[in-house]
Amino acid sequence: MSNLSVHLKKVRLEHNYTQRQVADGIGIAEQAYQRYEYGRTVPSALVLIALADFFNVSLDYLVGRSDDPTRH
């Protein structure tokens, strides 16, 4: 699994969200979100931004460039 996949699942579970809740929250299909979390596809920059905003974490954290989820 990629860092992105690991971090997506980690923050989703920390917030007690289902995959459907995340997908609905950012306006994508549940299957699309599942593909990101399972590492089958990589989201676009716009989707990455939406995910970071939804989870209130930094983009660097989501993509594995930082271990600190705090937004600066």
PDB file of N, CA, C, O and CB in Angstrom:
ATOM      1  N   MET A   1       0.837  -1.185   0.000  1.00  0.00           N
ATOM      2  CA  MET A   1       0.000   0.000   0.000  1.00  0.00           C
ATOM      3  C   MET A   1       0.880   1.246   0.000  1.00  0.00           C
ATOM      4  O   MET A   1       1.954   1.265   0.602  1.00  0.00           O
ATOM      5  CB  MET A   1      -0.952   0.000   1.216  1.00  0.00           C
ATOM      6  N   SER A   2       0.415   2.263  -0.672  1.00  0.00           N
ATOM      7  CA  SER A   2       1.141   3.526  -0.705  1.00  0.00           C
ATOM      8  C   SER A   2       0.905   4.305   0.584  1.00  0.00           C
ATOM      9  O   SER A   2      -0.014   4.010   1.347  1.00  0.00           O
ATOM     10  CB  SER A   2       0.718   4.363  -1.923  1.00  0.00           C
ATOM     11  N   ASN A   3       1.750   5.299   0.808  1.00  0.00           N
ATOM     12  CA  ASN A   3       1.553   6.170   1.970  1.00  0.00           C
ATOM     13  C   ASN A   3       0.187   6.821   1.924  1.00  0.00           C
ATOM     14  O   ASN A   3      -0.477   6.957   2.951  1.00  0.00           O
ATOM     15  CB  ASN A   3       2.643   7.244   2.036  1.00  0.00           C
ATOM     16  N   LEU A   4      -0.238   7.226   0.727  1.00  0.00           N
ATOM     17  CA  LEU A   4      -1.550   7.848   0.582  1.00  0.00           C
ATOM     18  C   LEU A   4      -2.639   6.892   1.056  1.00  0.00           C
ATOM     19  O   LEU A   4      -3.506   7.282   1.837  1.00  0.00           O
ATOM     20  CB  LEU A   4      -1.796   8.265  -0.882  1.00  0.00           C
ATOM     21  N   SER A   5      -2.604   5.671   0.600  1.00  0.00           N
ATOM     22  CA  SER A   5      -3.616   4.684   0.990  1.00  0.00           C
ATOM     23  C   SER A   5      -3.631   4.465   2.496  1.00  0.00           C
ATOM     24  O   SER A   5      -4.692   4.423   3.117  1.00  0.00           O
ATOM     25  CB  SER A   5      -3.366   3.357   0.277  1.00  0.00           C
ATOM     26  N   VAL A   6      -2.450   4.328   3.071  1.00  0.00           N
ATOM     27  CA  VAL A   6      -2.338   4.104   4.514  1.00  0.00           C
ATOM     28  C   VAL A   6      -2.901   5.294   5.282  1.00  0.00           C
ATOM     29  O   VAL A   6      -3.661   5.117   6.234  1.00  0.00           O
ATOM     30  CB  VAL A   6      -0.870   3.857   4.915  1.00  0.00           C
ATOM     31  N   HIS A   7      -2.532   6.499   4.873  1.00  0.00           N
ATOM     32  CA  HIS A   7      -2.992   7.690   5.584  1.00  0.00           C
ATOM     33  C   HIS A   7      -4.480   7.935   5.386  1.00  0.00           C
ATOM     34  O   HIS A   7      -5.157   8.379   6.313  1.00  0.00           O
ATOM     35  CB  HIS A   7      -2.209   8.904   5.128  1.00  0.00           C
ATOM     36  N   LEU A   8      -5.002   7.656   4.203  1.00  0.00           N
ATOM     37  CA  LEU A   8      -6.444   7.811   3.998  1.00  0.00           C
ATOM     38  C   LEU A   8      -7.221   6.913   4.951  1.00  0.00           C
ATOM     39  O   LEU A   8      -8.165   7.354   5.606  1.00  0.00           O
ATOM     40  CB  LEU A   8      -6.821   7.490   2.542  1.00  0.00           C
ATOM     41  N   LYS A   9      -6.819   5.668   5.019  1.00  0.00           N
ATOM     42  CA  LYS A   9      -7.528   4.742   5.902  1.00  0.00           C
ATOM     43  C   LYS A   9      -7.364   5.151   7.363  1.00  0.00           C
ATOM     44  O   LYS A   9      -8.320   5.098   8.137  1.00  0.00           O
ATOM     45  CB  LYS A   9      -7.021   3.307   5.694  1.00  0.00           C
ATOM     46  N   LYS A  10      -6.156   5.558   7.738  1.00  0.00           N
ATOM     47  CA  LYS A  10      -5.893   5.941   9.123  1.00  0.00           C
ATOM     48  C   LYS A  10      -6.766   7.115   9.549  1.00  0.00           C
ATOM     49  O   LYS A  10      -7.414   7.051  10.594  1.00  0.00           O
ATOM     50  CB  LYS A  10      -4.418   6.293   9.305  1.00  0.00           C
ATOM     51  N   VAL A  11      -6.794   8.186   8.759  1.00  0.00           N
ATOM     52  CA  VAL A  11      -7.583   9.355   9.173  1.00  0.00           C
ATOM     53  C   VAL A  11      -9.074   9.067   9.100  1.00  0.00           C
ATOM     54  O   VAL A  11      -9.847   9.589   9.904  1.00  0.00           O
ATOM     55  CB  VAL A  11      -7.246  10.568   8.298  1.00  0.00           C
ATOM     56  N   ARG A  12      -9.485   8.241   8.147  1.00  0.00           N
ATOM     57  CA  ARG A  12     -10.912   7.891   8.072  1.00  0.00           C
ATOM     58  C   ARG A  12     -11.340   7.157   9.341  1.00  0.00           C
ATOM     59  O   ARG A  12     -12.377   7.473   9.925  1.00  0.00           O
ATOM     60  CB  ARG A  12     -11.200   7.015   6.820  1.00  0.00           C
ATOM     61  N   LEU A  13     -10.548   6.188   9.762  1.00  0.00           N
ATOM     62  CA  LEU A  13     -10.883   5.425  10.962  1.00  0.00           C
ATOM     63  C   LEU A  13     -10.783   6.282  12.225  1.00  0.00           C
ATOM     64  O   LEU A  13     -11.574   6.113  13.153  1.00  0.00           O
ATOM     65  CB  LEU A  13      -9.968   4.211  11.083  1.00  0.00           C
ATOM     66  N   GLU A  14      -9.816   7.196  12.264  1.00  0.00           N
ATOM     67  CA  GLU A  14      -9.703   8.101  13.417  1.00  0.00           C
ATOM     68  C   GLU A  14     -10.948   8.970  13.581  1.00  0.00           C
ATOM     69  O   GLU A  14     -11.321   9.332  14.697  1.00  0.00           O
ATOM     70  CB  GLU A  14      -8.468   8.992  13.269  1.00  0.00           C
ATOM     71  N   HIS A  15     -11.588   9.301  12.454  1.00  0.00           N
ATOM     72  CA  HIS A  15     -12.807  10.115  12.486  1.00  0.00           C
ATOM     73  C   HIS A  15     -14.077   9.259  12.553  1.00  0.00           C
ATOM     74  O   HIS A  15     -15.188   9.788  12.594  1.00  0.00           O
ATOM     75  CB  HIS A  15     -12.860  11.016  11.257  1.00  0.00           C
ATOM     76  N   ASN A  16     -13.904   7.947  12.562  1.00  0.00           N
ATOM     77  CA  ASN A  16     -15.040   7.016  12.595  1.00  0.00           C
ATOM     78  C   ASN A  16     -15.995   7.209  11.420  1.00  0.00           C
ATOM     79  O   ASN A  16     -17.213   7.122  11.579  1.00  0.00           O
ATOM     80  CB  ASN A  16     -15.803   7.179  13.894  1.00  0.00           C
ATOM     81  N   TYR A  17     -15.431   7.473  10.235  1.00  0.00           N
ATOM     82  CA  TYR A  17     -16.227   7.610   9.021  1.00  0.00           C
ATOM     83  C   TYR A  17     -16.220   6.302   8.245  1.00  0.00           C
ATOM     84  O   TYR A  17     -15.256   5.538   8.294  1.00  0.00           O
ATOM     85  CB  TYR A  17     -15.696   8.762   8.144  1.00  0.00           C
ATOM     86  N   THR A  18     -17.303   6.059   7.535  1.00  0.00           N
ATOM     87  CA  THR A  18     -17.317   4.969   6.566  1.00  0.00           C
ATOM     88  C   THR A  18     -16.749   5.504   5.256  1.00  0.00           C
ATOM     89  O   THR A  18     -16.626   6.714   5.067  1.00  0.00           O
ATOM     90  CB  THR A  18     -18.767   4.392   6.368  1.00  0.00           C
ATOM     91  N   GLN A  19     -16.409   4.597   4.366  1.00  0.00           N
ATOM     92  CA  GLN A  19     -15.941   5.023   3.052  1.00  0.00           C
ATOM     93  C   GLN A  19     -17.032   5.818   2.333  1.00  0.00           C
ATOM     94  O   GLN A  19     -16.734   6.787   1.636  1.00  0.00           O
ATOM     95  CB  GLN A  19     -15.516   3.804   2.207  1.00  0.00           C
ATOM     96  N   ARG A  20     -18.268   5.421   2.496  1.00  0.00           N
ATOM     97  CA  ARG A  20     -19.380   6.134   1.862  1.00  0.00           C
ATOM     98  C   ARG A  20     -19.490   7.562   2.397  1.00  0.00           C
ATOM     99  O   ARG A  20     -19.721   8.494   1.627  1.00  0.00           O
ATOM    100  CB  ARG A  20     -20.702   5.379   2.092  1.00  0.00           C
ATOM    101  N   GLN A  21     -19.328   7.739   3.700  1.00  0.00           N
ATOM    102  CA  GLN A  21     -19.416   9.080   4.279  1.00  0.00           C
ATOM    103  C   GLN A  21     -18.334   9.999   3.722  1.00  0.00           C
ATOM    104  O   GLN A  21     -18.593  11.170   3.441  1.00  0.00           O
ATOM    105  CB  GLN A  21     -19.305   9.008   5.804  1.00  0.00           C
ATOM    106  N   VAL A  22     -17.141   9.479   3.563  1.00  0.00           N
ATOM    107  CA  VAL A  22     -16.061  10.288   2.992  1.00  0.00           C
ATOM    108  C   VAL A  22     -16.383  10.633   1.546  1.00  0.00           C
ATOM    109  O   VAL A  22     -16.282  11.791   1.139  1.00  0.00           O
ATOM    110  CB  VAL A  22     -14.706   9.542   3.081  1.00  0.00           C
ATOM    111  N   ALA A  23     -16.767   9.635   0.780  1.00  0.00           N
ATOM    112  CA  ALA A  23     -17.093   9.869  -0.627  1.00  0.00           C
ATOM    113  C   ALA A  23     -18.207  10.899  -0.768  1.00  0.00           C
ATOM    114  O   ALA A  23     -18.097  11.827  -1.569  1.00  0.00           O
ATOM    115  CB  ALA A  23     -17.501   8.559  -1.307  1.00  0.00           C
ATOM    116  N   ASP A  24     -19.271  10.743   0.001  1.00  0.00           N
ATOM    117  CA  ASP A  24     -20.372  11.706  -0.044  1.00  0.00           C
ATOM    118  C   ASP A  24     -19.902  13.092   0.386  1.00  0.00           C
ATOM    119  O   ASP A  24     -20.327  14.100  -0.178  1.00  0.00           O
ATOM    120  CB  ASP A  24     -21.530  11.240   0.853  1.00  0.00           C
ATOM    121  N   GLY A  25     -19.035  13.137   1.373  1.00  0.00           N
ATOM    122  CA  GLY A  25     -18.554  14.408   1.899  1.00  0.00           C
ATOM    123  C   GLY A  25     -17.746  15.219   0.910  1.00  0.00           C
ATOM    124  O   GLY A  25     -17.723  16.448   0.982  1.00  0.00           O
ATOM    125  N   ILE A  26     -17.077  14.537  -0.020  1.00  0.00           N
ATOM    126  CA  ILE A  26     -16.288  15.278  -1.011  1.00  0.00           C
ATOM    127  C   ILE A  26     -16.893  15.202  -2.414  1.00  0.00           C
ATOM    128  O   ILE A  26     -16.330  15.736  -3.370  1.00  0.00           O
ATOM    129  CB  ILE A  26     -14.863  14.745  -1.041  1.00  0.00           C
ATOM    130  N   GLY A  27     -18.035  14.538  -2.530  1.00  0.00           N
ATOM    131  CA  GLY A  27     -18.759  14.533  -3.798  1.00  0.00           C
ATOM    132  C   GLY A  27     -18.235  13.593  -4.863  1.00  0.00           C
ATOM    133  O   GLY A  27     -18.257  13.915  -6.051  1.00  0.00           O
ATOM    134  N   ILE A  28     -17.759  12.420  -4.437  1.00  0.00           N
ATOM    135  CA  ILE A  28     -17.324  11.415  -5.408  1.00  0.00           C
ATOM    136  C   ILE A  28     -18.058  10.108  -5.128  1.00  0.00           C
ATOM    137  O   ILE A  28     -18.711   9.959  -4.095  1.00  0.00           O
ATOM    138  CB  ILE A  28     -15.777  11.208  -5.350  1.00  0.00           C
ATOM    139  N   ALA A  29     -17.943   9.167  -6.054  1.00  0.00           N
ATOM    140  CA  ALA A  29     -18.557   7.851  -5.869  1.00  0.00           C
ATOM    141  C   ALA A  29     -17.785   7.062  -4.810  1.00  0.00           C
ATOM    142  O   ALA A  29     -16.567   7.187  -4.686  1.00  0.00           O
ATOM    143  CB  ALA A  29     -18.597   7.067  -7.210  1.00  0.00           C
ATOM    144  N   GLU A  30     -18.516   6.256  -4.059  1.00  0.00           N
ATOM    145  CA  GLU A  30     -17.877   5.427  -3.034  1.00  0.00           C
ATOM    146  C   GLU A  30     -16.804   4.527  -3.643  1.00  0.00           C
ATOM    147  O   GLU A  30     -15.743   4.334  -3.049  1.00  0.00           O
ATOM    148  CB  GLU A  30     -18.926   4.575  -2.306  1.00  0.00           C
ATOM    149  N   GLN A  31     -17.075   3.979  -4.819  1.00  0.00           N
ATOM    150  CA  GLN A  31     -16.103   3.096  -5.472  1.00  0.00           C
ATOM    151  C   GLN A  31     -14.815   3.844  -5.808  1.00  0.00           C
ATOM    152  O   GLN A  31     -13.727   3.275  -5.729  1.00  0.00           O
ATOM    153  CB  GLN A  31     -16.705   2.490  -6.747  1.00  0.00           C
ATOM    154  N   ALA A  32     -14.936   5.110  -6.182  1.00  0.00           N
ATOM    155  CA  ALA A  32     -13.741   5.910  -6.475  1.00  0.00           C
ATOM    156  C   ALA A  32     -12.903   6.065  -5.216  1.00  0.00           C
ATOM    157  O   ALA A  32     -11.684   5.893  -5.246  1.00  0.00           O
ATOM    158  CB  ALA A  32     -14.128   7.302  -7.040  1.00  0.00           C
ATOM    159  N   TYR A  33     -13.567   6.391  -4.103  1.00  0.00           N
ATOM    160  CA  TYR A  33     -12.820   6.528  -2.848  1.00  0.00           C
ATOM    161  C   TYR A  33     -12.168   5.200  -2.469  1.00  0.00           C
ATOM    162  O   TYR A  33     -11.015   5.183  -2.039  1.00  0.00           O
ATOM    163  CB  TYR A  33     -13.749   7.013  -1.709  1.00  0.00           C
ATOM    164  N   GLN A  34     -12.876   4.103  -2.621  1.00  0.00           N
ATOM    165  CA  GLN A  34     -12.315   2.790  -2.287  1.00  0.00           C
ATOM    166  C   GLN A  34     -11.049   2.522  -3.095  1.00  0.00           C
ATOM    167  O   GLN A  34     -10.076   1.988  -2.562  1.00  0.00           O
ATOM    168  CB  GLN A  34     -13.351   1.678  -2.543  1.00  0.00           C
ATOM    169  N   ARG A  35     -11.054   2.889  -4.372  1.00  0.00           N
ATOM    170  CA  ARG A  35      -9.864   2.674  -5.206  1.00  0.00           C
ATOM    171  C   ARG A  35      -8.673   3.479  -4.679  1.00  0.00           C
ATOM    172  O   ARG A  35      -7.536   3.013  -4.746  1.00  0.00           O
ATOM    173  CB  ARG A  35     -10.158   3.062  -6.671  1.00  0.00           C
ATOM    174  N   TYR A  36      -8.924   4.676  -4.158  1.00  0.00           N
ATOM    175  CA  TYR A  36      -7.837   5.472  -3.570  1.00  0.00           C
ATOM    176  C   TYR A  36      -7.319   4.801  -2.304  1.00  0.00           C
ATOM    177  O   TYR A  36      -6.109   4.672  -2.113  1.00  0.00           O
ATOM    178  CB  TYR A  36      -8.318   6.912  -3.256  1.00  0.00           C
ATOM    179  N   GLU A  37      -8.228   4.380  -1.451  1.00  0.00           N
ATOM    180  CA  GLU A  37      -7.822   3.795  -0.171  1.00  0.00           C
ATOM    181  C   GLU A  37      -7.142   2.441  -0.362  1.00  0.00           C
ATOM    182  O   GLU A  37      -6.278   2.069   0.432  1.00  0.00           O
ATOM    183  CB  GLU A  37      -9.034   3.641   0.748  1.00  0.00           C
ATOM    184  N   TYR A  38      -7.515   1.709  -1.390  1.00  0.00           N
ATOM    185  CA  TYR A  38      -6.892   0.411  -1.657  1.00  0.00           C
ATOM    186  C   TYR A  38      -5.640   0.534  -2.522  1.00  0.00           C
ATOM    187  O   TYR A  38      -4.972  -0.464  -2.794  1.00  0.00           O
ATOM    188  CB  TYR A  38      -7.889  -0.513  -2.333  1.00  0.00           C
ATOM    189  N   GLY A  39      -5.320   1.758  -2.956  1.00  0.00           N
ATOM    190  CA  GLY A  39      -4.119   1.986  -3.749  1.00  0.00           C
ATOM    191  C   GLY A  39      -4.227   1.579  -5.196  1.00  0.00           C
ATOM    192  O   GLY A  39      -3.210   1.394  -5.865  1.00  0.00           O
ATOM    193  N   ARG A  40      -5.432   1.438  -5.692  1.00  0.00           N
ATOM    194  CA  ARG A  40      -5.620   1.021  -7.089  1.00  0.00           C
ATOM    195  C   ARG A  40      -5.490   2.181  -8.061  1.00  0.00           C
ATOM    196  O   ARG A  40      -5.050   1.998  -9.196  1.00  0.00           O
ATOM    197  CB  ARG A  40      -6.977   0.370  -7.261  1.00  0.00           C
ATOM    198  N   THR A  41      -5.872   3.374  -7.619  1.00  0.00           N
ATOM    199  CA  THR A  41      -5.723   4.574  -8.442  1.00  0.00           C
ATOM    200  C   THR A  41      -5.279   5.726  -7.554  1.00  0.00           C
ATOM    201  O   THR A  41      -5.398   5.671  -6.330  1.00  0.00           O
ATOM    202  CB  THR A  41      -7.052   4.923  -9.178  1.00  0.00           C
ATOM    203  N   VAL A  42      -4.766   6.766  -8.194  1.00  0.00           N
ATOM    204  CA  VAL A  42      -4.308   7.960  -7.486  1.00  0.00           C
ATOM    205  C   VAL A  42      -5.289   9.087  -7.780  1.00  0.00           C
ATOM    206  O   VAL A  42      -5.617   9.332  -8.941  1.00  0.00           O
ATOM    207  CB  VAL A  42      -2.848   8.355  -7.907  1.00  0.00           C
ATOM    208  N   PRO A  43      -5.760   9.773  -6.747  1.00  0.00           N
ATOM    209  CA  PRO A  43      -6.710  10.862  -6.977  1.00  0.00           C
ATOM    210  C   PRO A  43      -6.045  12.061  -7.647  1.00  0.00           C
ATOM    211  O   PRO A  43      -4.833  12.257  -7.557  1.00  0.00           O
ATOM    212  CB  PRO A  43      -7.343  11.294  -5.659  1.00  0.00           C
ATOM    213  N   SER A  44      -6.867  12.846  -8.315  1.00  0.00           N
ATOM    214  CA  SER A  44      -6.387  14.087  -8.921  1.00  0.00           C
ATOM    215  C   SER A  44      -6.006  15.074  -7.825  1.00  0.00           C
ATOM    216  O   SER A  44      -6.323  14.872  -6.653  1.00  0.00           O
ATOM    217  CB  SER A  44      -7.462  14.698  -9.859  1.00  0.00           C
ATOM    218  N   ALA A  45      -5.328  16.136  -8.218  1.00  0.00           N
ATOM    219  CA  ALA A  45      -4.948  17.178  -7.257  1.00  0.00           C
ATOM    220  C   ALA A  45      -6.180  17.777  -6.592  1.00  0.00           C
ATOM    221  O   ALA A  45      -6.162  18.049  -5.392  1.00  0.00           O
ATOM    222  CB  ALA A  45      -4.135  18.282  -7.952  1.00  0.00           C
ATOM    223  N   LEU A  46      -7.240  17.984  -7.350  1.00  0.00           N
ATOM    224  CA  LEU A  46      -8.460  18.560  -6.780  1.00  0.00           C
ATOM    225  C   LEU A  46      -9.081  17.639  -5.736  1.00  0.00           C
ATOM    226  O   LEU A  46      -9.565  18.105  -4.705  1.00  0.00           O
ATOM    227  CB  LEU A  46      -9.474  18.851  -7.884  1.00  0.00           C
ATOM    228  N   VAL A  47      -9.070  16.352  -5.994  1.00  0.00           N
ATOM    229  CA  VAL A  47      -9.618  15.392  -5.030  1.00  0.00           C
ATOM    230  C   VAL A  47      -8.715  15.318  -3.799  1.00  0.00           C
ATOM    231  O   VAL A  47      -9.213  15.223  -2.677  1.00  0.00           O
ATOM    232  CB  VAL A  47      -9.770  13.987  -5.677  1.00  0.00           C
ATOM    233  N   LEU A  48      -7.404  15.359  -3.993  1.00  0.00           N
ATOM    234  CA  LEU A  48      -6.492  15.361  -2.845  1.00  0.00           C
ATOM    235  C   LEU A  48      -6.746  16.566  -1.943  1.00  0.00           C
ATOM    236  O   LEU A  48      -6.755  16.439  -0.718  1.00  0.00           O
ATOM    237  CB  LEU A  48      -5.032  15.360  -3.322  1.00  0.00           C
ATOM    238  N   ILE A  49      -6.952  17.728  -2.544  1.00  0.00           N
ATOM    239  CA  ILE A  49      -7.243  18.936  -1.766  1.00  0.00           C
ATOM    240  C   ILE A  49      -8.552  18.765  -1.010  1.00  0.00           C
ATOM    241  O   ILE A  49      -8.645  19.114   0.166  1.00  0.00           O
ATOM    242  CB  ILE A  49      -7.311  20.179  -2.683  1.00  0.00           C
ATOM    243  N   ALA A  50      -9.563  18.226  -1.688  1.00  0.00           N
ATOM    244  CA  ALA A  50     -10.861  18.007  -1.036  1.00  0.00           C
ATOM    245  C   ALA A  50     -10.725  17.034   0.133  1.00  0.00           C
ATOM    246  O   ALA A  50     -11.337  17.238   1.182  1.00  0.00           O
ATOM    247  CB  ALA A  50     -11.892  17.472  -2.052  1.00  0.00           C
ATOM    248  N   LEU A  51      -9.934  15.989  -0.037  1.00  0.00           N
ATOM    249  CA  LEU A  51      -9.726  15.023   1.044  1.00  0.00           C
ATOM    250  C   LEU A  51      -8.993  15.662   2.223  1.00  0.00           C
ATOM    251  O   LEU A  51      -9.365  15.452   3.377  1.00  0.00           O
ATOM    252  CB  LEU A  51      -8.940  13.810   0.531  1.00  0.00           C
ATOM    253  N   ALA A  52      -7.959  16.434   1.933  1.00  0.00           N
ATOM    254  CA  ALA A  52      -7.225  17.111   3.006  1.00  0.00           C
ATOM    255  C   ALA A  52      -8.141  18.065   3.762  1.00  0.00           C
ATOM    256  O   ALA A  52      -8.095  18.134   4.990  1.00  0.00           O
ATOM    257  CB  ALA A  52      -6.014  17.875   2.437  1.00  0.00           C
ATOM    258  N   ASP A  53      -8.970  18.799   3.029  1.00  0.00           N
ATOM    259  CA  ASP A  53      -9.921  19.711   3.675  1.00  0.00           C
ATOM    260  C   ASP A  53     -10.943  18.940   4.503  1.00  0.00           C
ATOM    261  O   ASP A  53     -11.247  19.322   5.633  1.00  0.00           O
ATOM    262  CB  ASP A  53     -10.640  20.572   2.622  1.00  0.00           C
ATOM    263  N   PHE A  54     -11.467  17.866   3.949  1.00  0.00           N
ATOM    264  CA  PHE A  54     -12.480  17.067   4.635  1.00  0.00           C
ATOM    265  C   PHE A  54     -11.949  16.524   5.962  1.00  0.00           C
ATOM    266  O   PHE A  54     -12.636  16.574   6.982  1.00  0.00           O
ATOM    267  CB  PHE A  54     -12.943  15.912   3.739  1.00  0.00           C
ATOM    268  N   PHE A  55     -10.728  16.009   5.936  1.00  0.00           N
ATOM    269  CA  PHE A  55     -10.134  15.424   7.137  1.00  0.00           C
ATOM    270  C   PHE A  55      -9.387  16.454   7.996  1.00  0.00           C
ATOM    271  O   PHE A  55      -8.948  16.147   9.105  1.00  0.00           O
ATOM    272  CB  PHE A  55      -9.187  14.308   6.744  1.00  0.00           C
ATOM    273  N   ASN A  56      -9.249  17.669   7.473  1.00  0.00           N
ATOM    274  CA  ASN A  56      -8.519  18.739   8.165  1.00  0.00           C
ATOM    275  C   ASN A  56      -7.078  18.325   8.470  1.00  0.00           C
ATOM    276  O   ASN A  56      -6.590  18.488   9.589  1.00  0.00           O
ATOM    277  CB  ASN A  56      -9.241  19.118   9.467  1.00  0.00           C
ATOM    278  N   VAL A  57      -6.415  17.789   7.447  1.00  0.00           N
ATOM    279  CA  VAL A  57      -5.003  17.423   7.538  1.00  0.00           C
ATOM    280  C   VAL A  57      -4.260  18.083   6.384  1.00  0.00           C
ATOM    281  O   VAL A  57      -4.878  18.572   5.438  1.00  0.00           O
ATOM    282  CB  VAL A  57      -4.813  15.868   7.512  1.00  0.00           C
ATOM    283  N   SER A  58      -2.939  18.096   6.467  1.00  0.00           N
ATOM    284  CA  SER A  58      -2.143  18.693   5.396  1.00  0.00           C
ATOM    285  C   SER A  58      -2.043  17.741   4.205  1.00  0.00           C
ATOM    286  O   SER A  58      -2.138  16.522   4.350  1.00  0.00           O
ATOM    287  CB  SER A  58      -0.736  19.057   5.908  1.00  0.00           C
ATOM    288  N   LEU A  59      -1.851  18.328   3.033  1.00  0.00           N
ATOM    289  CA  LEU A  59      -1.620  17.514   1.837  1.00  0.00           C
ATOM    290  C   LEU A  59      -0.335  16.702   1.989  1.00  0.00           C
ATOM    291  O   LEU A  59      -0.277  15.540   1.585  1.00  0.00           O
ATOM    292  CB  LEU A  59      -1.545  18.407   0.575  1.00  0.00           C
ATOM    293  N   ASP A  60       0.684  17.313   2.568  1.00  0.00           N
ATOM    294  CA  ASP A  60       1.943  16.590   2.764  1.00  0.00           C
ATOM    295  C   ASP A  60       1.736  15.322   3.589  1.00  0.00           C
ATOM    296  O   ASP A  60       2.337  14.288   3.298  1.00  0.00           O
ATOM    297  CB  ASP A  60       2.972  17.494   3.448  1.00  0.00           C
ATOM    298  N   TYR A  61       0.901  15.396   4.600  1.00  0.00           N
ATOM    299  CA  TYR A  61       0.609  14.212   5.409  1.00  0.00           C
ATOM    300  C   TYR A  61      -0.106  13.150   4.573  1.00  0.00           C
ATOM    301  O   TYR A  61       0.254  11.974   4.608  1.00  0.00           O
ATOM    302  CB  TYR A  61      -0.248  14.594   6.634  1.00  0.00           C
ATOM    303  N   LEU A  62      -1.112  13.574   3.831  1.00  0.00           N
ATOM    304  CA  LEU A  62      -1.880  12.595   3.044  1.00  0.00           C
ATOM    305  C   LEU A  62      -1.002  11.821   2.079  1.00  0.00           C
ATOM    306  O   LEU A  62      -1.154  10.608   1.933  1.00  0.00           O
ATOM    307  CB  LEU A  62      -2.988  13.292   2.272  1.00  0.00           C
ATOM    308  N   VAL A  63      -0.081  12.517   1.417  1.00  0.00           N
ATOM    309  CA  VAL A  63       0.723  11.847   0.394  1.00  0.00           C
ATOM    310  C   VAL A  63       2.017  11.248   0.936  1.00  0.00           C
ATOM    311  O   VAL A  63       2.818  10.703   0.177  1.00  0.00           O
ATOM    312  CB  VAL A  63       1.049  12.815  -0.706  1.00  0.00           C
ATOM    313  N   GLY A  64       2.224  11.350   2.259  1.00  0.00           N
ATOM    314  CA  GLY A  64       3.372  10.694   2.865  1.00  0.00           C
ATOM    315  C   GLY A  64       4.644  11.509   2.911  1.00  0.00           C
ATOM    316  O   GLY A  64       5.716  10.960   3.163  1.00  0.00           O
ATOM    317  N   ARG A  65       4.553  12.812   2.672  1.00  0.00           N
ATOM    318  CA  ARG A  65       5.743  13.666   2.739  1.00  0.00           C
ATOM    319  C   ARG A  65       6.001  14.181   4.147  1.00  0.00           C
ATOM    320  O   ARG A  65       7.025  14.816   4.398  1.00  0.00           O
ATOM    321  CB  ARG A  65       5.599  14.840   1.786  1.00  0.00           C
ATOM    322  N   SER A  66       5.081  13.913   5.067  1.00  0.00           N
ATOM    323  CA  SER A  66       5.217  14.355   6.453  1.00  0.00           C
ATOM    324  C   SER A  66       4.475  13.378   7.358  1.00  0.00           C
ATOM    325  O   SER A  66       3.474  12.779   6.964  1.00  0.00           O
ATOM    326  CB  SER A  66       4.674  15.805   6.639  1.00  0.00           C
ATOM    327  N   ASP A  67       4.981  13.233   8.560  1.00  0.00           N
ATOM    328  CA  ASP A  67       4.284  12.419   9.558  1.00  0.00           C
ATOM    329  C   ASP A  67       3.382  13.272  10.435  1.00  0.00           C
ATOM    330  O   ASP A  67       2.682  12.756  11.306  1.00  0.00           O
ATOM    331  CB  ASP A  67       5.289  11.664  10.426  1.00  0.00           C
ATOM    332  N   ASP A  68       3.401  14.580  10.202  1.00  0.00           N
ATOM    333  CA  ASP A  68       2.606  15.526  10.989  1.00  0.00           C
ATOM    334  C   ASP A  68       1.347  15.900  10.211  1.00  0.00           C
ATOM    335  O   ASP A  68       1.440  16.557   9.174  1.00  0.00           O
ATOM    336  CB  ASP A  68       3.436  16.799  11.335  1.00  0.00           C
ATOM    337  N   PRO A  69       0.178  15.496  10.689  1.00  0.00           N
ATOM    338  CA  PRO A  69      -1.052  15.803   9.957  1.00  0.00           C
ATOM    339  C   PRO A  69      -1.516  17.250  10.086  1.00  0.00           C
ATOM    340  O   PRO A  69      -2.448  17.665   9.397  1.00  0.00           O
ATOM    341  CB  PRO A  69      -2.141  14.904  10.425  1.00  0.00           C
ATOM    342  N   THR A  70      -0.868  18.028  10.971  1.00  0.00           N
ATOM    343  CA  THR A  70      -1.298  19.398  11.233  1.00  0.00           C
ATOM    344  C   THR A  70      -1.169  20.268   9.991  1.00  0.00           C
ATOM    345  O   THR A  70      -0.162  20.234   9.285  1.00  0.00           O
ATOM    346  CB  THR A  70      -0.487  19.995  12.373  1.00  0.00           C
ATOM    347  N   ARG A  71      -2.209  21.044   9.746  1.00  0.00           N
ATOM    348  CA  ARG A  71      -2.173  21.999   8.639  1.00  0.00           C
ATOM    349  C   ARG A  71      -1.463  23.258   9.102  1.00  0.00           C
ATOM    350  O   ARG A  71      -1.683  23.726  10.219  1.00  0.00           O
ATOM    351  CB  ARG A  71      -3.606  22.329   8.130  1.00  0.00           C
ATOM    352  N   HIS A  72      -0.612  23.808   8.247  1.00  0.00           N
ATOM    353  CA  HIS A  72       0.130  25.032   8.603  1.00  0.00           C
ATOM    354  C   HIS A  72      -0.298  26.176   7.721  1.00  0.00           C
ATOM    355  O   HIS A  72       0.209  27.288   7.863  1.00  0.00           O
ATOM    356  CB  HIS A  72       1.649  24.817   8.481  1.00  0.00           C
TER     357      HIS A  72
END
